[in-house]
Amino acid sequence: MSAEPLPATSREIRLAAYPEGEVAHQHFTLAEVELAEPGEGEVVVRNDWMTLGSVARDQMNPATTLPIPVFQPGVAMWGRTVGTVVRSNSPALAVGDLVEHFSGWRDYAVGDAHGFFRRDRSQLPSSEYFLSQGPTAWHGLVETARVAEGDTVFVSGATNGVGALAGQLARLRGAKRVIGSTGSKEKIDFLVQELGFDAAFDYHDGPVADRLAELAPDGIDVIFDNVGGEQFEAAVQAASRGARFALCGALAGQHGGDGGSPRLPLMTAITKDMSFRGFATLHTPDQIDGWNARFGAWLKEGRIVFPHTVVEGGVPALPEAFIALQQRRYSGTVLVKLS
């Protein structure tokens, strides 16, 4: 494949200052940097798609307690991205290869070839599908909570990229009933009509414990928790004996809130013989490859869909897209088209 011309510069988004409250446009700057040919062992990658996640807000907090690197003011941000190799000075990658990496928030990424991971374009319908949150959903629901045939499953925060796939996976694994929580009537319709959840509710509409008691009168066997707070506490009340909790996130308490640290009634957990497991999202290459193979097969068979929102506009659109993500204006995985 012939190499495409390289522009003289590449645009990138930098953190302008740490936000003390809500993220706004003044917390970002758009900069241009010189784009050079790759050095020995390096490649140049044209970034095609990037995914946005709420964890980036924690990376804007220098006092975060999460074990993740924090963005630095005046320095380009980073995030999960797929792109195409357009220059290679390494035998490890060739021009035209599709790669996944973490040097997002910019037009082009330049670096050592071993920092980019080749993906097989033939596995999935399009390159952006490699940015699904499927490895996390699979690891949490199947490997951590051990969802099984006949289970009743509750997914909190079910319309984000992980939850929307976790609910579908529960159905594929033979769950008897799948329930999701969300924040609006429109998103309820999305979960039930488009993703095949059996029931969904808006957590603003009264006590969550009442809704779960109504929708799962016989108890809940598996809880995939993205939220924490009241929804976690309600799930403990509604859980059946031997319920398994997969703890994926704490959206209720992110960014300065206190809802992510719920109360756990120990005697209830003990007498119901519950298990609680948190899990990290640092996946191995085998886990990622295994998910991509399963995902591709299910998509071809029409057994699963990829819930996602596409944002156009390239690198300059990233700040506004991230602000909208924080305001929960999207459903599914948020993908920004960079090229």
Backbone torsions as a table, in degrees:
resi	resn	phi	psi	omega
1	MET	NA	131.5	180.0
2	SER	-74.3	147.8	-178.3
3	ALA	-78.7	139.7	177.5
4	GLU	-82.3	154.8	178.6
5	PRO	-62.1	143.2	176.1
6	LEU	-96.3	136.1	173.0
7	PRO	-70.0	165.7	-179.6
8	ALA	-73.8	-27.6	-176.5
9	THR	-134.5	163.8	176.4
10	SER	-129.7	135.7	178.6
11	ARG	-85.3	148.3	177.0
12	GLU	-148.7	152.4	176.7
13	ILE	-98.8	128.1	178.2
14	ARG	-114.7	151.7	173.0
15	LEU	-75.6	122.9	-179.5
16	ALA	-82.9	-40.0	-178.9
17	ALA	-162.9	153.9	176.4
18	TYR	-71.1	126.6	177.3
19	PRO	-74.1	139.9	176.3
20	GLU	-93.9	-17.9	177.5
21	GLY	-136.6	-125.8	179.7
22	GLU	-69.9	145.4	177.7
23	VAL	-75.2	135.9	180.0
24	ALA	-136.0	173.2	-176.0
25	HIS	-59.7	-30.4	-177.9
26	GLN	-69.3	-8.5	178.5
27	HIS	-87.4	0.3	-179.9
28	PHE	-125.4	152.2	169.0
29	THR	-133.2	146.5	175.3
30	LEU	-101.5	124.4	-177.7
31	ALA	-127.1	161.4	174.3
32	GLU	-120.1	137.9	178.5
33	VAL	-127.2	154.9	179.1
34	GLU	-66.5	138.2	178.4
35	LEU	-110.3	114.7	-175.9
36	ALA	-110.5	169.0	174.1
37	GLU	-66.0	152.4	-177.2
38	PRO	-70.7	147.2	173.8
39	GLY	-81.1	-174.8	-178.6
40	GLU	-59.2	125.9	178.8
41	GLY	80.2	5.1	-175.2
42	GLU	-105.9	165.6	173.3
43	VAL	-134.8	160.1	169.5
44	VAL	-113.9	128.3	-177.8
45	VAL	-118.9	127.1	171.4
46	ARG	-80.9	116.8	-179.4
47	ASN	-74.6	125.6	-176.6
48	ASP	-101.5	-43.4	-178.4
49	TRP	-140.3	145.2	175.0
50	MET	-134.6	144.2	175.7
51	THR	-105.4	142.8	178.7
52	LEU	-107.5	138.2	178.6
53	GLY	-136.0	156.6	-177.9
54	SER	-63.1	-23.4	-178.0
55	VAL	-61.3	-23.7	178.6
56	ALA	-61.5	-27.3	176.9
57	ARG	-65.9	-39.0	176.7
58	ASP	-65.6	-30.1	178.6
59	GLN	-75.3	-9.3	173.9
60	MET	-92.9	6.0	-178.8
61	ASN	-112.3	107.6	-177.5
62	PRO	-65.1	-15.8	179.6
63	ALA	-100.8	13.9	-178.0
64	THR	-58.0	144.4	177.2
65	THR	-94.2	-1.9	178.9
66	LEU	-75.6	144.9	-179.8
67	PRO	-81.4	62.4	-178.4
68	ILE	-133.7	151.6	177.1
69	PRO	-68.5	145.6	-177.1
70	VAL	-102.2	140.0	175.2
71	PHE	-62.0	149.8	179.6
72	GLN	-114.0	134.2	177.6
73	PRO	-57.0	137.3	179.5
74	GLY	84.1	0.1	-177.2
75	VAL	-118.8	143.5	178.7
76	ALA	-58.2	138.8	177.3
77	MET	-78.7	176.0	-179.5
78	TRP	-143.5	158.4	-178.7
79	GLY	-174.0	168.1	-174.3
80	ARG	-71.2	130.3	-167.8
81	THR	-147.1	152.4	166.1
82	VAL	-121.6	147.3	-179.2
83	GLY	-158.9	-177.7	-175.8
84	THR	-116.7	131.9	176.4
85	VAL	-68.1	122.3	179.6
86	VAL	-112.3	-14.2	171.9
87	ARG	-145.1	138.3	177.9
88	SER	-138.4	130.6	172.7
89	ASN	-122.6	39.3	-177.8
90	SER	-148.0	140.8	176.1
91	PRO	-72.1	-10.8	-176.2
92	ALA	-74.3	-28.4	-177.6
93	LEU	-137.7	146.8	-180.0
94	ALA	-114.2	156.7	174.3
95	VAL	-57.8	132.0	-178.3
96	GLY	99.6	-14.0	178.6
97	ASP	-64.9	141.1	171.5
98	LEU	-87.6	130.7	-178.7
99	VAL	-133.4	152.4	173.1
100	GLU	-111.6	142.6	-178.1
101	HIS	-162.2	-174.1	-175.5
102	PHE	-120.8	16.7	178.2
103	SER	-98.0	61.2	177.2
104	GLY	-85.2	-163.5	-177.3
105	TRP	62.0	27.2	180.0
106	ARG	-157.5	160.7	-179.9
107	ASP	-69.8	-45.9	-176.1
108	TYR	-129.5	146.3	174.6
109	ALA	-117.2	135.5	179.8
110	VAL	-125.5	131.4	178.7
111	GLY	176.5	-178.1	179.1
112	ASP	-58.9	135.1	-176.1
113	ALA	-58.6	-27.9	-177.2
114	HIS	-75.7	-5.3	174.1
115	GLY	-90.0	2.6	179.4
116	PHE	-120.4	141.7	-172.2
117	PHE	-117.3	116.4	-176.5
118	ARG	-65.3	139.8	175.5
119	ARG	-121.3	148.2	-179.8
120	ASP	-87.4	106.7	-176.5
121	ARG	-56.4	-29.6	-174.4
122	SER	-73.1	-14.3	-177.1
123	GLN	-69.4	-35.8	-171.1
124	LEU	-128.6	159.6	-174.5
125	PRO	-60.0	-34.3	-177.3
126	SER	-155.3	160.5	-171.3
127	SER	-63.1	-30.5	-178.6
128	GLU	-67.3	-19.5	179.5
129	TYR	-65.7	-21.5	176.9
130	PHE	-69.5	-10.6	-180.0
131	LEU	-98.2	15.4	176.8
132	SER	-66.0	162.3	176.1
133	GLN	-93.1	21.9	-177.8
134	GLY	-58.4	-43.4	179.0
135	PRO	-57.5	-37.1	178.2
136	THR	-69.8	-45.8	-179.8
137	ALA	-61.2	-44.1	-179.6
138	TRP	-64.5	-47.3	-178.1
139	HIS	-60.7	-42.2	-178.4
140	GLY	-72.5	-47.1	-172.9
141	LEU	-79.1	-42.8	-172.9
142	VAL	-92.4	-51.3	-174.4
143	GLU	-82.4	-27.7	-178.4
144	THR	-96.8	-54.1	-177.4
145	ALA	-87.6	-12.1	176.5
146	ARG	54.8	50.4	178.5
147	VAL	-57.6	142.5	-175.4
148	ALA	-140.0	168.3	179.4
149	GLU	-58.2	133.7	178.2
150	GLY	90.6	-4.9	-179.9
151	ASP	-71.7	149.2	164.5
152	THR	-98.5	128.3	-170.8
153	VAL	-121.9	136.7	173.6
154	PHE	-119.4	125.7	176.7
155	VAL	-113.2	113.7	175.8
156	SER	-85.6	148.8	-175.5
157	GLY	58.7	48.0	-167.3
158	ALA	-75.6	-9.9	-177.9
159	THR	-96.7	2.6	174.3
160	ASN	-80.9	176.9	-172.9
161	GLY	-60.5	-36.0	179.6
162	VAL	-76.8	-49.9	-175.4
163	GLY	-62.0	-38.2	-178.2
164	ALA	-64.4	-30.8	175.6
165	LEU	-84.6	-34.6	179.9
166	ALA	-60.3	-41.4	178.9
167	GLY	-63.2	-40.0	178.1
168	GLN	-68.0	-37.9	177.7
169	LEU	-63.4	-38.5	177.7
170	ALA	-58.5	-43.1	178.2
171	ARG	-64.1	-43.9	179.6
172	LEU	-63.1	-28.7	-179.6
173	ARG	-88.0	5.7	173.6
174	GLY	93.8	16.8	178.4
175	ALA	-57.9	143.3	179.2
176	LYS	-75.3	-37.5	-176.3
177	ARG	-150.5	134.8	-179.2
178	VAL	-124.5	124.1	-176.7
179	ILE	-120.9	140.0	178.4
180	GLY	-131.0	150.2	172.8
181	SER	-109.6	150.9	-179.8
182	THR	-155.6	-170.3	-172.2
183	GLY	-117.7	9.4	179.9
184	SER	-160.1	160.8	178.1
185	LYS	-61.9	-40.9	-179.3
186	GLU	-60.7	-37.9	-178.7
187	LYS	-75.4	-26.1	172.1
188	ILE	-61.2	-47.6	179.0
189	ASP	-60.1	-39.4	178.8
190	PHE	-59.8	-45.8	-177.8
191	LEU	-66.9	-44.5	-174.0
192	VAL	-80.6	-47.1	-172.7
193	GLN	-81.7	-35.1	-175.9
194	GLU	-98.6	-33.3	-174.3
195	LEU	-106.1	-8.0	174.4
196	GLY	83.2	16.7	171.7
197	PHE	-62.4	146.8	177.1
198	ASP	-74.0	-33.5	-179.4
199	ALA	-156.2	155.4	176.6
200	ALA	-152.3	157.5	179.9
201	PHE	-146.1	156.4	175.2
202	ASP	-88.5	119.6	-175.9
203	TYR	-67.4	-9.3	174.4
204	HIS	-77.0	-17.7	-172.1
205	ASP	-88.4	65.9	175.7
206	GLY	88.9	178.6	-177.2
207	PRO	-57.9	131.1	179.7
208	VAL	-63.0	-35.4	179.8
209	ALA	-59.3	-37.3	179.1
210	ASP	-66.6	-41.2	-179.0
211	ARG	-66.3	-41.2	179.9
212	LEU	-68.3	-37.7	177.4
213	ALA	-62.9	-36.2	179.3
214	GLU	-71.7	-42.8	-172.7
215	LEU	-87.2	-20.2	179.6
216	ALA	-135.2	66.4	-174.5
217	PRO	-63.1	-22.6	180.0
218	ASP	-94.1	4.9	178.2
219	GLY	100.3	165.0	-178.6
220	ILE	-115.3	131.4	-176.8
221	ASP	-92.1	-36.5	-178.4
222	VAL	-130.9	131.0	178.0
223	ILE	-121.1	117.8	174.5
224	PHE	-102.0	102.9	-168.6
225	ASP	-103.3	115.5	174.2
226	ASN	-99.3	-7.1	-162.2
227	VAL	-117.1	-45.9	-171.7
228	GLY	76.5	-154.0	174.5
229	GLY	57.0	-143.6	-176.8
230	GLU	-59.3	-35.6	-176.7
231	GLN	-67.5	-37.3	174.8
232	PHE	-64.0	-47.5	-179.3
233	GLU	-60.3	-40.8	179.2
234	ALA	-66.7	-37.2	179.5
235	ALA	-65.8	-35.8	176.4
236	VAL	-61.6	-43.4	178.9
237	GLN	-62.9	-38.8	-174.4
238	ALA	-87.5	-5.1	-174.3
239	ALA	-69.3	147.2	174.0
240	SER	-85.8	171.1	177.3
241	ARG	-63.5	132.6	-179.6
242	GLY	81.0	14.5	-179.2
243	ALA	-60.4	145.3	179.6
244	ARG	-115.5	124.4	179.1
245	PHE	-103.2	127.7	169.3
246	ALA	-106.0	114.1	-173.8
247	LEU	-96.0	104.5	-173.9
248	CYS	-99.1	-35.4	-175.7
249	GLY	-160.1	177.3	-179.1
250	ALA	-142.4	59.5	-175.0
251	LEU	-58.7	-30.5	-178.2
252	ALA	-64.6	-22.8	-176.9
253	GLY	-114.9	6.2	-179.1
254	GLN	-71.2	153.4	171.4
255	HIS	63.3	41.5	173.1
256	GLY	98.4	-7.5	178.2
257	GLY	-79.3	168.3	-179.3
258	ASP	-114.3	5.3	-176.4
259	GLY	-77.4	-9.1	-177.5
260	GLY	-83.1	-3.2	179.5
261	SER	-113.6	75.8	-174.0
262	PRO	-74.4	166.0	175.0
263	ARG	-86.1	138.7	177.2
264	LEU	-116.4	109.2	176.4
265	PRO	-69.2	105.9	-170.8
266	LEU	-62.5	-40.1	-178.6
267	MET	-65.8	-33.8	175.3
268	THR	-65.0	-44.9	179.5
269	ALA	-63.4	-37.9	-178.5
270	ILE	-71.4	-50.3	-175.9
271	THR	-69.2	-25.9	176.3
272	LYS	-89.7	-0.3	176.7
273	ASP	55.7	45.5	-178.0
274	MET	-81.8	157.3	172.0
275	SER	-125.7	142.2	-178.7
276	PHE	-129.0	122.5	179.1
277	ARG	-133.3	121.4	168.0
278	GLY	-82.0	156.4	178.3
279	PHE	-145.5	141.9	178.7
280	ALA	-89.2	166.3	-176.3
281	THR	-110.6	27.1	176.9
282	LEU	-88.7	89.2	-170.9
283	HIS	-86.4	150.1	176.2
284	THR	-81.8	160.2	175.9
285	PRO	-56.6	-37.0	179.3
286	ASP	-64.4	-39.5	178.4
287	GLN	-64.8	-42.4	-179.8
288	ILE	-66.3	-46.7	179.4
289	ASP	-63.0	-39.7	178.8
290	GLY	-63.0	-42.0	178.0
291	TRP	-64.7	-46.5	-177.5
292	ASN	-59.7	-37.9	178.4
293	ALA	-66.6	-46.2	178.8
294	ARG	-64.0	-45.1	-177.6
295	PHE	-59.6	-47.0	-179.6
296	GLY	-60.7	-42.2	-179.8
297	ALA	-65.8	-44.2	-179.0
298	TRP	-65.8	-37.8	178.1
299	LEU	-62.9	-43.3	179.7
300	LYS	-63.5	-34.0	-179.4
301	GLU	-83.3	-6.3	-178.4
302	GLY	72.6	23.2	-176.9
303	ARG	-93.8	-7.8	-178.2
304	ILE	-150.2	154.8	173.8
305	VAL	-124.5	160.9	179.0
306	PHE	-105.2	97.1	-180.0
307	PRO	-73.3	118.2	-179.7
308	HIS	-154.7	158.1	175.7
309	THR	-117.0	128.5	179.5
310	VAL	-100.0	129.4	176.0
311	VAL	-111.6	122.7	177.4
312	GLU	-88.3	167.4	172.4
313	GLY	117.5	-4.3	175.9
314	GLY	68.8	-161.8	-176.5
315	VAL	-54.4	-42.8	-179.3
316	PRO	-60.8	-21.5	-178.2
317	ALA	-83.0	-9.0	-173.8
318	LEU	-62.3	-45.2	-179.9
319	PRO	-59.0	-47.9	-179.6
320	GLU	-63.8	-38.1	178.3
321	ALA	-63.8	-39.2	179.5
322	PHE	-68.5	-39.3	176.6
323	ILE	-61.0	-44.0	178.4
324	ALA	-63.5	-36.9	176.1
325	LEU	-60.9	-43.7	179.7
326	GLN	-63.2	-29.7	178.9
327	GLN	-87.2	5.5	175.6
328	ARG	59.2	41.7	-180.0
329	ARG	-89.6	-2.2	-176.9
330	TYR	-115.4	163.7	171.7
331	SER	-125.1	146.5	178.9
332	GLY	72.6	-164.9	178.3
333	THR	-71.1	134.0	179.4
334	VAL	-94.4	118.8	-177.0
335	LEU	-118.9	126.7	176.5
336	VAL	-104.0	124.6	178.7
337	LYS	-80.2	114.5	-173.5
338	LEU	-94.4	-23.6	-179.6
339	SER	-145.3	NA	NA
